[in-house]
Amino acid sequence: MLLGATGLLHQALATVTIWALSAVLALSLAVALAVGSSGTRTALRLLAHGAITVTRGVPTSLLVVGAGILALGRPSPAWLPDPFPGTPPELALVAWAVTAALALGSTGHLAVIFRTGYQSLGPARLEQATVLGLGPLRRLGLLAREAAAATLAPTGTRLVHHLHNTAFAALFPVAELFGWVQEGANTTFDIGRYTTAGIGAYVLLSLLIWALCRGVEHLLGAPARRQPAVVPA
C-alpha cells in the first residue's frame, strides 16, 4: 500500500463523515438531556440525570465494541443509506452502530457543558427571559446566545476529543483515518511516514473544528456580551 495524497484524503474524508454524523447526533441528544435535567418535572429530570451519568461513565471504547459486535454479521437493511466513504455497503449497519456509539460517548459530557452554561446565566437573566413571554424555541435561542461565551470553548474541546474517539472505528472494518495509518504501517513497515501523515491530518482536522467553534462564538457570543438580554425601559 503506497502512501499517497489520494489515499490520505479519502480516509480523512471517511473520518470526517463519521465525526460529523456522530457529533450532530451527540449535540442533539445533549441539548435534550440538558433541557430535561434542568426542567421542573421530577421524573423527566431524574431520567435525564441518569442518562447523563451513564453516558459519561461508560468508556466510549466499550460502547463502540458493544455496538459493533451487535451489528457485525447482521445484514444491512436495503433502506439504510451508506454515506461512509470506503466502507462496503454490506457493512453500513456496522458503521451506523459505531457512529451511534461514538455519539453516546460524548452526549453526557456535552450535556453537562450545556447545562452548566445555562446555569451560569443566573436567576436574573433566566427570569428576564421568562418575563418576555417568548415561545419555547425563541426562549431557547435567546438563552443559547447568552450562554454561548461560556459553552462554546469547552464544546470545541469536547468535539476535538470526539474526533480522536473516531479512531475506535478501526476496531471494525469501517474505513477511517486511524485504520489507514495502522494498515499502512503494518503492511509497509514505514511507520514514520504513516504516523507523521496521520498526525498531520488529525492536527489539521482539529484546527478546522476549533476554527468552526470560534466562528460560531464570534457570531453568537460576541453580540451577547455587548448587550444585555433585556433592554431596561
CYANA upper distance limits for C-alpha pairs under 8 A (distance plus 0.5 A):
  1 MET  CA    184 GLY  CA      6.66
  1 MET  CA    187 THR  CA      7.34
  1 MET  CA    188 THR  CA      7.39
  2 LEU  CA    184 GLY  CA      8.14
  3 LEU  CA      7 GLY  CA      7.60
  3 LEU  CA      8 LEU  CA      8.06
  3 LEU  CA    184 GLY  CA      7.99
  3 LEU  CA    193 ARG  CA      8.48
  3 LEU  CA    194 TYR  CA      7.76
  4 GLY  CA      8 LEU  CA      6.83
  5 ALA  CA      9 LEU  CA      6.51
  6 THR  CA     10 HIS  CA      6.56
  7 GLY  CA     11 GLN  CA      6.73
  8 LEU  CA     12 ALA  CA      6.53
  8 LEU  CA    177 LEU  CA      7.94
  8 LEU  CA    180 TRP  CA      8.37
  8 LEU  CA    197 ALA  CA      8.30
  9 LEU  CA     13 LEU  CA      6.55
 10 HIS  CA     14 ALA  CA      6.91
 10 HIS  CA     85 PRO  CA      7.75
 10 HIS  CA     86 GLY  CA      8.18
 11 GLN  CA     15 THR  CA      6.83
 11 GLN  CA     85 PRO  CA      8.14
 11 GLN  CA     86 GLY  CA      7.99
 11 GLN  CA    175 ALA  CA      7.07
 11 GLN  CA    176 GLU  CA      5.44
 11 GLN  CA    177 LEU  CA      5.29
 11 GLN  CA    180 TRP  CA      7.20
 12 ALA  CA     16 VAL  CA      6.66
 12 ALA  CA    176 GLU  CA      7.00
 12 ALA  CA    177 LEU  CA      5.74
 12 ALA  CA    201 ALA  CA      7.61
 13 LEU  CA     17 THR  CA      6.64
 13 LEU  CA     85 PRO  CA      7.62
 13 LEU  CA    176 GLU  CA      8.26
 14 ALA  CA     18 ILE  CA      6.89
 14 ALA  CA     84 PHE  CA      6.39
 14 ALA  CA     85 PRO  CA      5.62
 14 ALA  CA     86 GLY  CA      7.48
 14 ALA  CA    175 ALA  CA      6.70
 14 ALA  CA    176 GLU  CA      5.50
 14 ALA  CA    177 LEU  CA      7.61
 15 THR  CA     19 TRP  CA      6.51
 15 THR  CA    163 LEU  CA      8.47
 15 THR  CA    166 THR  CA      7.28
 15 THR  CA    175 ALA  CA      8.18
 15 THR  CA    176 GLU  CA      5.23
 15 THR  CA    177 LEU  CA      6.27
 16 VAL  CA     20 ALA  CA      6.38
 17 THR  CA     21 LEU  CA      6.65
 17 THR  CA     83 PRO  CA      7.97
 17 THR  CA     84 PHE  CA      6.93
 17 THR  CA     85 PRO  CA      8.43
 18 ILE  CA     22 SER  CA      6.55
 18 ILE  CA     84 PHE  CA      7.71
 18 ILE  CA     99 THR  CA      6.59
 18 ILE  CA    166 THR  CA      7.44
 19 TRP  CA     23 ALA  CA      6.23
 19 TRP  CA     99 THR  CA      8.34
 19 TRP  CA    162 HIS  CA      7.69
 19 TRP  CA    163 LEU  CA      6.36
 19 TRP  CA    166 THR  CA      7.00
 20 ALA  CA     24 VAL  CA      6.60
 21 LEU  CA     25 LEU  CA      6.86
 21 LEU  CA     99 THR  CA      7.47
 22 SER  CA     26 ALA  CA      6.49
 22 SER  CA     99 THR  CA      5.64
 22 SER  CA    100 ALA  CA      6.66
 22 SER  CA    102 LEU  CA      6.59
 22 SER  CA    103 ALA  CA      5.16
 23 ALA  CA     27 LEU  CA      6.49
 23 ALA  CA    103 ALA  CA      6.58
 23 ALA  CA    159 LEU  CA      7.72
 23 ALA  CA    162 HIS  CA      7.97
 24 VAL  CA     28 SER  CA      6.65
 25 LEU  CA     29 LEU  CA      6.68
 25 LEU  CA    100 ALA  CA      8.06
 25 LEU  CA    103 ALA  CA      6.42
 26 ALA  CA     30 ALA  CA      6.43
 26 ALA  CA    103 ALA  CA      4.96
 26 ALA  CA    104 LEU  CA      6.78
 26 ALA  CA    106 SER  CA      6.60
 26 ALA  CA    107 THR  CA      5.28
 26 ALA  CA    110 LEU  CA      8.17
 27 LEU  CA     31 VAL  CA      6.69
 27 LEU  CA    107 THR  CA      7.19
 27 LEU  CA    110 LEU  CA      7.39
 28 SER  CA     32 ALA  CA      6.97
 29 LEU  CA     33 LEU  CA      6.68
 29 LEU  CA    107 THR  CA      6.70
 29 LEU  CA    111 ALA  CA      8.40
 30 ALA  CA     34 ALA  CA      6.43
 30 ALA  CA    107 THR  CA      5.50
 30 ALA  CA    108 GLY  CA      6.95
 30 ALA  CA    109 HIS  CA      8.50
 30 ALA  CA    110 LEU  CA      6.11
 30 ALA  CA    111 ALA  CA      4.73
 30 ALA  CA    114 PHE  CA      8.06
 31 VAL  CA     35 VAL  CA      6.60
 31 VAL  CA    111 ALA  CA      6.67
 31 VAL  CA    114 PHE  CA      7.46
 32 ALA  CA     36 GLY  CA      6.58
 33 LEU  CA     37 SER  CA      6.39
 33 LEU  CA     48 ALA  CA      5.69
 33 LEU  CA     49 HIS  CA      8.11
 33 LEU  CA     51 ALA  CA      8.11
 33 LEU  CA     52 ILE  CA      7.59
 33 LEU  CA    108 GLY  CA      8.47
 33 LEU  CA    111 ALA  CA      6.52
 34 ALA  CA     38 SER  CA      6.75
 34 ALA  CA     48 ALA  CA      7.99
 34 ALA  CA    111 ALA  CA      5.44
 34 ALA  CA    112 VAL  CA      7.31
 34 ALA  CA    114 PHE  CA      6.64
 34 ALA  CA    115 ARG  CA      5.58
 35 VAL  CA     39 GLY  CA      6.63
 35 VAL  CA    115 ARG  CA      7.93
 36 GLY  CA     44 LEU  CA      6.43
 36 GLY  CA     45 ARG  CA      5.81
 36 GLY  CA     48 ALA  CA      6.07
 37 SER  CA     44 LEU  CA      7.66
 37 SER  CA     45 ARG  CA      4.84
 37 SER  CA     46 LEU  CA      7.49
 37 SER  CA     47 LEU  CA      8.32
 37 SER  CA     48 ALA  CA      5.57
 37 SER  CA     49 HIS  CA      6.19
 37 SER  CA    115 ARG  CA      8.28
 38 SER  CA     45 ARG  CA      7.12
 38 SER  CA    115 ARG  CA      7.61
 39 GLY  CA     44 LEU  CA      7.99
 39 GLY  CA     45 ARG  CA      6.55
 40 THR  CA     45 ARG  CA      7.65
 41 ARG  CA     45 ARG  CA      6.51
 42 THR  CA     46 LEU  CA      6.58
 43 ALA  CA     47 LEU  CA      6.64
 44 LEU  CA     48 ALA  CA      6.61
 45 ARG  CA     49 HIS  CA      6.64
 46 LEU  CA     50 GLY  CA      6.56
 47 LEU  CA     51 ALA  CA      6.74
 48 ALA  CA     52 ILE  CA      6.67
 49 HIS  CA     53 THR  CA      6.66
 50 GLY  CA     54 VAL  CA      6.70
 51 ALA  CA     55 THR  CA      6.59
 51 ALA  CA    108 GLY  CA      7.77
 52 ILE  CA     56 ARG  CA      6.53
 52 ILE  CA    107 THR  CA      7.82
 52 ILE  CA    108 GLY  CA      4.81
 52 ILE  CA    109 HIS  CA      8.02
 52 ILE  CA    111 ALA  CA      7.50
 52 ILE  CA    112 VAL  CA      8.17
 53 THR  CA     57 GLY  CA      6.43
 53 THR  CA    108 GLY  CA      7.23
 54 VAL  CA     58 VAL  CA      6.61
 54 VAL  CA    108 GLY  CA      8.14
 55 THR  CA    104 LEU  CA      6.47
 55 THR  CA    105 GLY  CA      6.36
 55 THR  CA    106 SER  CA      7.86
 55 THR  CA    107 THR  CA      7.02
 55 THR  CA    108 GLY  CA      5.58
 55 THR  CA    109 HIS  CA      8.40
 56 ARG  CA    105 GLY  CA      7.29
 56 ARG  CA    106 SER  CA      7.83
 56 ARG  CA    107 THR  CA      8.06
 56 ARG  CA    108 GLY  CA      5.42
 56 ARG  CA    109 HIS  CA      6.46
 58 VAL  CA     62 LEU  CA      7.50
 58 VAL  CA     63 LEU  CA      7.64
 58 VAL  CA    105 GLY  CA      7.97
 59 PRO  CA     63 LEU  CA      7.06
 59 PRO  CA    105 GLY  CA      7.47
 60 THR  CA     64 VAL  CA      6.66
 60 THR  CA    101 ALA  CA      7.63
 60 THR  CA    102 LEU  CA      6.89
 60 THR  CA    104 LEU  CA      8.22
 60 THR  CA    105 GLY  CA      5.23
 60 THR  CA    106 SER  CA      8.47
 60 THR  CA    165 ASN  CA      7.95
 61 SER  CA     65 VAL  CA      6.63
 61 SER  CA    168 PHE  CA      6.87
 62 LEU  CA     66 GLY  CA      6.51
 63 LEU  CA     67 ALA  CA      6.55
 63 LEU  CA    101 ALA  CA      5.83
 63 LEU  CA    102 LEU  CA      7.89
 63 LEU  CA    104 LEU  CA      8.32
 63 LEU  CA    105 GLY  CA      7.64
 64 VAL  CA     68 GLY  CA      6.32
 64 VAL  CA     97 ALA  CA      8.20
 64 VAL  CA     98 VAL  CA      5.87
 64 VAL  CA    101 ALA  CA      5.63
 64 VAL  CA    102 LEU  CA      7.04
 64 VAL  CA    168 PHE  CA      7.39
 64 VAL  CA    169 ALA  CA      7.94
 65 VAL  CA     69 ILE  CA      6.52
 65 VAL  CA    171 LEU  CA      8.09
 66 GLY  CA     70 LEU  CA      6.74
 67 ALA  CA     71 ALA  CA      6.78
 67 ALA  CA     94 VAL  CA      8.34
 67 ALA  CA     97 ALA  CA      5.93
 67 ALA  CA     98 VAL  CA      6.65
 67 ALA  CA    101 ALA  CA      6.84
 68 GLY  CA     72 LEU  CA      6.28
 68 GLY  CA     94 VAL  CA      6.12
 68 GLY  CA     95 ALA  CA      8.36
 68 GLY  CA     97 ALA  CA      6.45
 68 GLY  CA     98 VAL  CA      6.29
 68 GLY  CA    172 PHE  CA      7.52
 71 ALA  CA     93 LEU  CA      6.73
 71 ALA  CA     94 VAL  CA      5.61
 71 ALA  CA     97 ALA  CA      7.04
 72 LEU  CA     91 LEU  CA      8.21
 72 LEU  CA     93 LEU  CA      8.33
 72 LEU  CA     94 VAL  CA      6.28
 74 ARG  CA     93 LEU  CA      8.17
 75 PRO  CA     90 GLU  CA      7.08
 75 PRO  CA     91 LEU  CA      8.33
 75 PRO  CA     93 LEU  CA      7.96
 76 SER  CA     80 LEU  CA      7.34
 76 SER  CA     89 PRO  CA      8.19
 76 SER  CA     90 GLU  CA      6.11
 76 SER  CA     91 LEU  CA      7.10
 76 SER  CA     92 ALA  CA      6.60
 76 SER  CA     93 LEU  CA      5.54
 77 PRO  CA     93 LEU  CA      8.12
 80 LEU  CA     92 ALA  CA      7.86
 80 LEU  CA     93 LEU  CA      8.01
 81 PRO  CA     92 ALA  CA      7.84
 82 ASP  CA     89 PRO  CA      6.58
 82 ASP  CA     92 ALA  CA      5.93
 84 PHE  CA     92 ALA  CA      8.04
 84 PHE  CA     95 ALA  CA      7.96
 84 PHE  CA    175 ALA  CA      8.06
 85 PRO  CA    175 ALA  CA      7.46
 86 GLY  CA    174 VAL  CA      8.14
 86 GLY  CA    175 ALA  CA      5.80
 86 GLY  CA    176 GLU  CA      8.49
 87 THR  CA     91 LEU  CA      7.10
 87 THR  CA     92 ALA  CA      7.57
 87 THR  CA     95 ALA  CA      8.28
 87 THR  CA    173 PRO  CA      7.80
 87 THR  CA    174 VAL  CA      5.86
 87 THR  CA    175 ALA  CA      5.74
 88 PRO  CA     92 ALA  CA      7.38
 91 LEU  CA     95 ALA  CA      6.87
 91 LEU  CA    173 PRO  CA      8.14
 91 LEU  CA    174 VAL  CA      7.98
 92 ALA  CA     96 TRP  CA      6.65
 93 LEU  CA     97 ALA  CA      6.62
 94 VAL  CA     98 VAL  CA      6.66
 94 VAL  CA    172 PHE  CA      8.40
 94 VAL  CA    174 VAL  CA      8.10
 95 ALA  CA     99 THR  CA      6.62
 95 ALA  CA    169 ALA  CA      8.38
 95 ALA  CA    174 VAL  CA      6.49
 96 TRP  CA    100 ALA  CA      6.63
 97 ALA  CA    101 ALA  CA      6.69
 98 VAL  CA    102 LEU  CA      6.65
 98 VAL  CA    169 ALA  CA      6.95
 99 THR  CA    103 ALA  CA      6.77
100 ALA  CA    104 LEU  CA      6.83
101 ALA  CA    105 GLY  CA      6.76
102 LEU  CA    106 SER  CA      7.29
102 LEU  CA    162 HIS  CA      8.14
102 LEU  CA    165 ASN  CA      7.54
102 LEU  CA    166 THR  CA      7.52
103 ALA  CA    107 THR  CA      6.57
104 LEU  CA    108 GLY  CA      7.82
106 SER  CA    110 LEU  CA      6.67
106 SER  CA    158 ARG  CA      8.03
106 SER  CA    162 HIS  CA      7.28
107 THR  CA    111 ALA  CA      6.54
108 GLY  CA    112 VAL  CA      6.84
109 HIS  CA    113 ILE  CA      6.96
109 HIS  CA    158 ARG  CA      8.22
110 LEU  CA    114 PHE  CA      6.71
110 LEU  CA    155 THR  CA      7.14
110 LEU  CA    158 ARG  CA      7.77
111 ALA  CA    115 ARG  CA      6.52
112 VAL  CA    116 THR  CA      6.44
113 ILE  CA    117 GLY  CA      6.70
113 ILE  CA    151 THR  CA      6.64
113 ILE  CA    154 PRO  CA      7.48
113 ILE  CA    155 THR  CA      7.46
114 PHE  CA    118 TYR  CA      6.69
114 PHE  CA    151 THR  CA      6.75
115 ARG  CA    119 GLN  CA      6.68
116 THR  CA    120 SER  CA      6.51
116 THR  CA    151 THR  CA      8.37
117 GLY  CA    121 LEU  CA      7.37
117 GLY  CA    147 ALA  CA      5.75
117 GLY  CA    148 ALA  CA      8.06
117 GLY  CA    150 ALA  CA      6.00
117 GLY  CA    151 THR  CA      5.91
118 TYR  CA    143 LEU  CA      7.70
118 TYR  CA    144 ALA  CA      8.26
118 TYR  CA    147 ALA  CA      6.50
120 SER  CA    147 ALA  CA      7.97
120 SER  CA    150 ALA  CA      8.25
121 LEU  CA    125 ARG  CA      6.53
121 LEU  CA    126 LEU  CA      7.34
121 LEU  CA    146 GLU  CA      7.79
121 LEU  CA    147 ALA  CA      7.11
122 GLY  CA    126 LEU  CA      6.97
123 PRO  CA    127 GLU  CA      6.48
124 ALA  CA    128 GLN  CA      6.70
125 ARG  CA    129 ALA  CA      6.72
125 ARG  CA    229 ALA  CA      7.55
126 LEU  CA    130 THR  CA      6.91
126 LEU  CA    143 LEU  CA      8.37
127 GLU  CA    131 VAL  CA      6.68
128 GLN  CA    132 LEU  CA      6.90
128 GLN  CA    229 ALA  CA      8.12
128 GLN  CA    230 VAL  CA      7.37
129 ALA  CA    133 GLY  CA      7.91
129 ALA  CA    134 LEU  CA      7.92
129 ALA  CA    139 ARG  CA      6.98
129 ALA  CA    142 LEU  CA      8.21
129 ALA  CA    143 LEU  CA      8.09
129 ALA  CA    229 ALA  CA      8.04
129 ALA  CA    230 VAL  CA      8.38
130 THR  CA    134 LEU  CA      7.55
130 THR  CA    139 ARG  CA      8.15
134 LEU  CA    138 ARG  CA      6.38
134 LEU  CA    139 ARG  CA      5.94
135 GLY  CA    139 ARG  CA      6.41
136 PRO  CA    140 LEU  CA      6.52
137 LEU  CA    141 GLY  CA      6.64
138 ARG  CA    142 LEU  CA      6.67
139 ARG  CA    143 LEU  CA      6.68
140 LEU  CA    144 ALA  CA      6.48
141 GLY  CA    145 ARG  CA      6.86
142 LEU  CA    146 GLU  CA      6.89
142 LEU  CA    229 ALA  CA      8.27
143 LEU  CA    147 ALA  CA      6.54
144 ALA  CA    148 ALA  CA      6.35
145 ARG  CA    220 LEU  CA      5.75
145 ARG  CA    221 GLY  CA      6.60
145 ARG  CA    224 ALA  CA      6.46
146 GLU  CA    220 LEU  CA      8.44
146 GLU  CA    221 GLY  CA      7.42
146 GLU  CA    224 ALA  CA      5.74
146 GLU  CA    225 ARG  CA      8.10
146 GLU  CA    229 ALA  CA      7.76
147 ALA  CA    151 THR  CA      6.71
147 ALA  CA    221 GLY  CA      8.00
148 ALA  CA    152 LEU  CA      6.09
148 ALA  CA    217 GLU  CA      6.93
148 ALA  CA    220 LEU  CA      6.68
148 ALA  CA    221 GLY  CA      5.32
148 ALA  CA    224 ALA  CA      8.32
149 ALA  CA    153 ALA  CA      7.99
149 ALA  CA    217 GLU  CA      7.14
149 ALA  CA    220 LEU  CA      8.46
149 ALA  CA    221 GLY  CA      5.28
149 ALA  CA    222 ALA  CA      8.02
149 ALA  CA    224 ALA  CA      8.46
149 ALA  CA    225 ARG  CA      8.28
150 ALA  CA    154 PRO  CA      8.39
151 THR  CA    155 THR  CA      6.48
152 LEU  CA    156 GLY  CA      6.49
152 LEU  CA    213 CYS  CA      6.94
152 LEU  CA    214 ARG  CA      8.22
152 LEU  CA    216 VAL  CA      8.39
152 LEU  CA    217 GLU  CA      6.72
153 ALA  CA    157 THR  CA      6.92
153 ALA  CA    213 CYS  CA      7.85
153 ALA  CA    214 ARG  CA      8.33
154 PRO  CA    158 ARG  CA      6.68
155 THR  CA    159 LEU  CA      6.66
155 THR  CA    213 CYS  CA      8.47
156 GLY  CA    160 VAL  CA      6.77
156 GLY  CA    209 ILE  CA      7.41
156 GLY  CA    210 TRP  CA      6.47
156 GLY  CA    213 CYS  CA      6.22
157 THR  CA    161 HIS  CA      6.89
157 THR  CA    210 TRP  CA      8.36
158 ARG  CA    162 HIS  CA      6.48
159 LEU  CA    163 LEU  CA      6.74
159 LEU  CA    209 ILE  CA      7.82
160 VAL  CA    164 HIS  CA      7.16
160 VAL  CA    206 SER  CA      6.12
160 VAL  CA    209 ILE  CA      7.18
160 VAL  CA    210 TRP  CA      8.19
161 HIS  CA    165 ASN  CA      6.88
162 HIS  CA    166 THR  CA      7.19
163 LEU  CA    167 ALA  CA      8.33
163 LEU  CA    206 SER  CA      8.01
164 HIS  CA    202 TYR  CA      8.40
166 THR  CA    176 GLU  CA      8.41
167 ALA  CA    176 GLU  CA      7.85
167 ALA  CA    177 LEU  CA      7.77
167 ALA  CA    178 PHE  CA      5.77
167 ALA  CA    179 GLY  CA      7.70
169 ALA  CA    173 PRO  CA      8.22
169 ALA  CA    174 VAL  CA      6.49
169 ALA  CA    175 ALA  CA      8.20
169 ALA  CA    176 GLU  CA      7.60
169 ALA  CA    179 GLY  CA      8.25
170 ALA  CA    174 VAL  CA      6.86
170 ALA  CA    175 ALA  CA      7.77
170 ALA  CA    176 GLU  CA      7.40
170 ALA  CA    178 PHE  CA      6.94
170 ALA  CA    179 GLY  CA      5.22
175 ALA  CA    179 GLY  CA      7.27
175 ALA  CA    180 TRP  CA      7.98
176 GLU  CA    180 TRP  CA      6.91
177 LEU  CA    181 VAL  CA      6.90
177 LEU  CA    198 GLY  CA      7.53
178 PHE  CA    182 GLN  CA      6.76
178 PHE  CA    198 GLY  CA      7.57
179 GLY  CA    183 GLU  CA      6.53
180 TRP  CA    184 GLY  CA      6.46
181 VAL  CA    185 ALA  CA      6.52
181 VAL  CA    194 TYR  CA      5.95
181 VAL  CA    195 THR  CA      6.90
181 VAL  CA    198 GLY  CA      6.72
182 GLN  CA    186 ASN  CA      6.55
183 GLU  CA    187 THR  CA      6.42
184 GLY  CA    188 THR  CA      6.45
184 GLY  CA    189 PHE  CA      8.02
184 GLY  CA    190 ASP  CA      7.97
184 GLY  CA    191 ILE  CA      8.30
184 GLY  CA    194 TYR  CA      7.00
185 ALA  CA    189 PHE  CA      5.41
185 ALA  CA    190 ASP  CA      5.86
185 ALA  CA    191 ILE  CA      5.14
185 ALA  CA    194 TYR  CA      6.53
185 ALA  CA    195 THR  CA      8.23
186 ASN  CA    190 ASP  CA      8.39
186 ASN  CA    191 ILE  CA      8.14
190 ASP  CA    194 TYR  CA      7.09
191 ILE  CA    195 THR  CA      6.38
192 GLY  CA    196 THR  CA      6.48
193 ARG  CA    197 ALA  CA      6.61
194 TYR  CA    198 GLY  CA      6.57
195 THR  CA    199 ILE  CA      6.57
196 THR  CA    200 GLY  CA      6.61
197 ALA  CA    201 ALA  CA      6.69
198 GLY  CA    202 TYR  CA      6.68
199 ILE  CA    203 VAL  CA      6.56
200 GLY  CA    204 LEU  CA      6.63
201 ALA  CA    205 LEU  CA      6.67
202 TYR  CA    206 SER  CA      6.52
203 VAL  CA    207 LEU  CA      6.67
204 LEU  CA    208 LEU  CA      6.81
205 LEU  CA    209 ILE  CA      6.82
206 SER  CA    210 TRP  CA      6.77
207 LEU  CA    211 ALA  CA      6.57
208 LEU  CA    212 LEU  CA      6.65
209 ILE  CA    213 CYS  CA      6.78
210 TRP  CA    214 ARG  CA      6.58
211 ALA  CA    215 GLY  CA      6.56
212 LEU  CA    216 VAL  CA      6.84
213 CYS  CA    217 GLU  CA      6.54
214 ARG  CA    218 HIS  CA      6.57
215 GLY  CA    219 LEU  CA      6.84
216 VAL  CA    220 LEU  CA      6.47
216 VAL  CA    221 GLY  CA      8.11
217 GLU  CA    221 GLY  CA      5.27
217 GLU  CA    222 ALA  CA      7.30
218 HIS  CA    222 ALA  CA      5.75
218 HIS  CA    223 PRO  CA      8.37
219 LEU  CA    223 PRO  CA      7.55
220 LEU  CA    224 ALA  CA      7.08
221 GLY  CA    225 ARG  CA      6.86
222 ALA  CA    226 ARG  CA      6.89
223 PRO  CA    227 GLN  CA      7.01
224 ALA  CA    228 PRO  CA      7.31
224 ALA  CA    229 ALA  CA      7.89
